[in-house]
Amino acid sequence: MPSRITPLDVSAYASHDIYRMGEQIYENGWVRHRFQTNYGLQATVRSKGNYRVEMVVDGEQLFGRCSCPVGSTHCEHQIALLLTWLNEPQTFISYQDLRRAIRLKEKNTLVDILVNLVEVFPELSQFFITAGDKNENEAIQEEVANIFDFPQAQKIDPQQIVEACQLLFVRSKILRNDGLWDQARTVYYEILNRCLALIDRLQTSKPFRENFIAEIADDYEDLALNHPDFDAIREVIAGEVTVIMEHESAEAEGVFLDLLQQKLK
């Protein structure tokens, strides 16, 4: 998938000034820990700090996210990652190759490596000790919550939300293709619920683009209706629908969920 990224894509991705800053970061060799994932690219990029950068390609569109202060929009760190891929694709480690190499390691060797990693990064210990305390849906909920982590008094540009959510929409497609319907649906439910809450509170600086909220609702409804084990999660979906439809802005934004509500009856 990353092979679809072209020089024209990169030059058109951000303004000329941001492109030049990203080019300088790339030329300084500040793009580290380069990985090629199933759906895009990841790396750590040095600048004023160390930032986690992620890029994905969905159809003909290119989306990115960075942990820097402006990373929900196009930034120089994303440009630096893209330029690194264009010029040095062989330096990216494929997750598939990494998994294959790890599987070839002897079990006791892997245990020693993990223990050494925990000594360097103590926070990793929580992954092994409390792994059962948090499921994948909770992890998705936290990730969405981070996108919407704004002071209630702050007016939010809806485009900032739209850009930040694109990666999650792509991941939802991947989750669905992998048969993880609950996680795929959770992505859309969490984003839809929080977008409507922003509108209810009059916290957006301008309206979301036309049909954006309705499209999220349609995708949520589709994932819920076609869940292969709908009856087993009927109560969960019913609770989600109730929460969504209780938003004052739901009807005005084109959120109806008629087919889903009929099936729940």
Secondary structure, DSSP 8 states (H G I E B T S, - for coil): -GGG--HHHHHHHS-HHHHHHHHHHHHTT-EEEEEE-SSEEEEEEESSSEEEEEEEEETTEEEEEESSTTTTS--HHHHHHHHHHHH-GGGSEEHHHHHHHHHTS-HHHHHHHHHHHHHH-GGGHHHHHSGGGS-HHHHHHHHHHHHT---TTS-B-HHHHHHHHHHHHHHHHHHHHTT-HHHHHHHHHHHHHHHHHHHHTT-BSS--STTHHHHHHHHHHHHHHT-TTGGGGHHHHHHHHHHHHTSTTTTTTT---HHHHHHH-
